[in-house]
């Protein structure tokens, strides 16, 4: 499993921006925007991979992974 796979990535429609917006909680806030949901997700994955690579190169500790924390279950309860 890659480091990137340890973090949940979210792409959602933004009424305010009138586009899809991608973020990775714990890693980076809204950072990818566009009209194609799949393309926004692809860009988001690339951004997260780059962020994690830079963190490794700078010997920075990685944030706690967000997978396995029942995030989907918590979101469905909202």
DRENPA-3360 file (N, C-alpha, C; in nm, 2 decimals, always signed):
BEGIN
1 = XXXXXXXX = +0.09/-0.12/+0.00/+0.00/+0.00/+0.00/+0.09/+0.12/+0.00 ~ +0.06/+0.22/-0.08/+0.13/+0.34/-0.09/+0.09/+0.44/+0.02 ~ +0.18/+0.53/+0.06/+0.14/+0.63/+0.16/+0.01/+0.70/+0.12 ~ +0.00/+0.74/-0.01/-0.11/+0.81/-0.05/-0.25/+0.74/-0.03 ~ -0.24/+0.60/-0.04/-0.36/+0.52/-0.02/-0.41/+0.52/+0.13 ~ -0.33/+0.57/+0.21/-0.36/+0.58/+0.36/-0.45/+0.70/+0.39 ~ -0.47/+0.78/+0.29/-0.55/+0.91/+0.32/-0.67/+0.92/+0.23 ~ -0.78/+0.95/+0.29/-0.91/+0.97/+0.22/-0.90/+1.09/+0.13;
9 = XXXXXXXX = -0.95/+1.08/+0.01/-0.95/+1.19/-0.08/-1.10/+1.21/-0.12 ~ -1.14/+1.34/-0.11/-1.28/+1.38/-0.13/-1.29/+1.47/-0.25 ~ -1.38/+1.44/-0.34/-1.42/+1.53/-0.45/-1.57/+1.55/-0.44 ~ -1.60/+1.68/-0.43/-1.75/+1.71/-0.42/-1.78/+1.84/-0.50 ~ -1.91/+1.85/-0.54/-1.95/+1.96/-0.61/-1.96/+2.08/-0.52 ~ -1.91/+2.20/-0.57/-1.92/+2.32/-0.49/-2.02/+2.42/-0.57 ~ -2.13/+2.45/-0.50/-2.22/+2.54/-0.56/-2.16/+2.68/-0.58 ~ -2.08/+2.72/-0.48/-2.01/+2.85/-0.48/-1.92/+2.86/-0.60;
17 = XXXXXXXX = -1.84/+2.76/-0.62/-1.74/+2.76/-0.73/-1.80/+2.71/-0.86 ~ -1.92/+2.64/-0.86/-1.98/+2.59/-0.98/-1.88/+2.49/-1.05 ~ -1.81/+2.41/-0.96/-1.72/+2.31/-1.01/-1.69/+2.21/-0.91 ~ -1.63/+2.10/-0.94/-1.59/+2.00/-0.85/-1.46/+2.04/-0.78 ~ -1.45/+2.02/-0.65/-1.34/+2.06/-0.57/-1.29/+1.93/-0.50 ~ -1.16/+1.92/-0.50/-1.10/+1.80/-0.43/-1.01/+1.84/-0.31 ~ -1.01/+1.76/-0.21/-0.93/+1.79/-0.09/-0.89/+1.65/-0.03 ~ -0.79/+1.66/+0.06/-0.75/+1.54/+0.13/-0.73/+1.58/+0.28;
25 = XXXXXXXX = -0.84/+1.56/+0.36/-0.83/+1.60/+0.50/-0.71/+1.54/+0.57 ~ -0.64/+1.63/+0.64/-0.52/+1.59/+0.71/-0.40/+1.61/+0.63 ~ -0.41/+1.63/+0.50/-0.30/+1.65/+0.41/-0.31/+1.79/+0.35 ~ -0.42/+1.82/+0.28/-0.43/+1.94/+0.21/-0.58/+1.98/+0.19 ~ -0.61/+2.10/+0.20/-0.75/+2.15/+0.19/-0.78/+2.15/+0.04 ~ -0.88/+2.23/+0.00/-0.93/+2.24/-0.14/-0.81/+2.28/-0.23 ~ -0.78/+2.19/-0.32/-0.66/+2.21/-0.40/-0.67/+2.18/-0.55 ~ -0.78/+2.12/-0.58/-0.80/+2.08/-0.72/-0.95/+2.11/-0.76;
33 = XXXXXXXX = -0.96/+2.18/-0.87/-1.09/+2.23/-0.92/-1.12/+2.20/-1.06 ~ -1.24/+2.17/-1.10/-1.27/+2.15/-1.24/-1.41/+2.10/-1.27 ~ -1.44/+2.09/-1.39/-1.58/+2.04/-1.43/-1.59/+1.89/-1.45 ~ -1.48/+1.82/-1.45/-1.48/+1.68/-1.47/-1.44/+1.61/-1.34 ~ -1.53/+1.55/-1.27/-1.51/+1.49/-1.14/-1.39/+1.39/-1.14 ~ -1.38/+1.31/-1.24/-1.27/+1.21/-1.25/-1.13/+1.28/-1.27 ~ -1.13/+1.38/-1.35/-1.00/+1.46/-1.37/-0.96/+1.53/-1.24 ~ -1.06/+1.58/-1.17/-1.03/+1.65/-1.04/-0.97/+1.55/-0.94;
41 = XXXXXXXX = -1.03/+1.43/-0.94/-0.98/+1.32/-0.85/-0.83/+1.28/-0.89 ~ -0.81/+1.27/-1.02/-0.68/+1.23/-1.07/-0.57/+1.34/-1.03 ~ -0.61/+1.47/-1.04/-0.52/+1.58/-1.00/-0.50/+1.58/-0.85 ~ -0.60/+1.55/-0.78/-0.59/+1.55/-0.63/-0.49/+1.44/-0.59 ~ -0.50/+1.32/-0.65/-0.41/+1.21/-0.62/-0.27/+1.25/-0.65 ~ -0.24/+1.32/-0.76/-0.11/+1.36/-0.79/-0.06/+1.46/-0.69 ~ -0.14/+1.56/-0.65/-0.11/+1.66/-0.55/-0.07/+1.59/-0.42 ~ -0.15/+1.50/-0.38/-0.12/+1.43/-0.25/+0.01/+1.35/-0.26;
49 = XXXXXXXX = +0.03/+1.28/-0.37/+0.16/+1.21/-0.39/+0.27/+1.30/-0.38 ~ +0.26/+1.42/-0.45/+0.37/+1.52/-0.45/+0.40/+1.57/-0.30 ~ +0.29/+1.60/-0.23/+0.30/+1.65/-0.10/+0.37/+1.55/-0.01 ~ +0.33/+1.42/-0.02/+0.39/+1.32/+0.06/+0.54/+1.30/+0.03 ~ +0.57/+1.30/-0.10/+0.71/+1.29/-0.15/+0.80/+1.40/-0.09 ~ +0.74/+1.53/-0.09/+0.82/+1.64/-0.03/+0.83/+1.62/+0.12 ~ +0.73/+1.57/+0.19/+0.74/+1.55/+0.33/+0.85/+1.45/+0.36 ~ +0.86/+1.34/+0.28/+0.96/+1.24/+0.30/+1.10/+1.30/+0.28;
57 = XXXXXXXX = +1.11/+1.38/+0.17/+1.24/+1.44/+0.14/+1.29/+1.54/+0.25 ~ +1.19/+1.60/+0.32/+1.23/+1.70/+0.42/+1.23/+1.63/+0.56 ~ +1.21/+1.50/+0.56/+1.21/+1.42/+0.69/+1.10/+1.47/+0.78 ~ +0.99/+1.52/+0.73/+0.87/+1.56/+0.81/+0.79/+1.44/+0.85 ~ +0.73/+1.44/+0.96/+0.64/+1.33/+1.00/+0.51/+1.34/+0.92 ~ +0.46/+1.23/+0.88/+0.33/+1.23/+0.81/+0.22/+1.24/+0.90 ~ +0.11/+1.30/+0.86/-0.01/+1.31/+0.95/-0.07/+1.17/+0.97 ~ -0.14/+1.15/+1.07/-0.21/+1.02/+1.10/-0.30/+0.99/+0.98;
65 = XXXXXXXX = -0.29/+0.86/+0.93/-0.37/+0.82/+0.82/-0.52/+0.83/+0.85 ~ -0.60/+0.86/+0.75/-0.74/+0.88/+0.77/-0.82/+0.75/+0.73 ~ -0.76/+0.65/+0.67/-0.83/+0.53/+0.64/-0.84/+0.45/+0.77 ~ -0.95/+0.37/+0.77/-0.97/+0.28/+0.88/-1.02/+0.35/+1.01 ~ -1.07/+0.47/+0.99/-1.12/+0.55/+1.10/-1.27/+0.57/+1.09 ~ -1.33/+0.48/+1.01/-1.48/+0.48/+0.99/-1.53/+0.61/+0.94 ~ -1.45/+0.68/+0.86/-1.49/+0.81/+0.80/-1.62/+0.80/+0.72 ~ -1.63/+0.69/+0.64/-1.75/+0.67/+0.56/-1.87/+0.66/+0.65;
73 = XXXXXX = -1.86/+0.58/+0.75/-1.97/+0.56/+0.85/-2.01/+0.69/+0.92 ~ -1.91/+0.77/+0.95/-1.94/+0.90/+1.02/-2.01/+0.99/+0.92 ~ -1.97/+0.99/+0.80/-2.03/+1.08/+0.70/-2.17/+1.04/+0.67 ~ -2.20/+0.91/+0.67/-2.33/+0.86/+0.64/-2.43/+0.89/+0.75 ~ -2.38/+0.92/+0.87/-2.47/+0.95/+0.98/-2.51/+1.10/+0.98 ~ -2.45/+1.18/+0.89/-2.48/+1.32/+0.89/-2.61/+1.35/+0.82;
% end
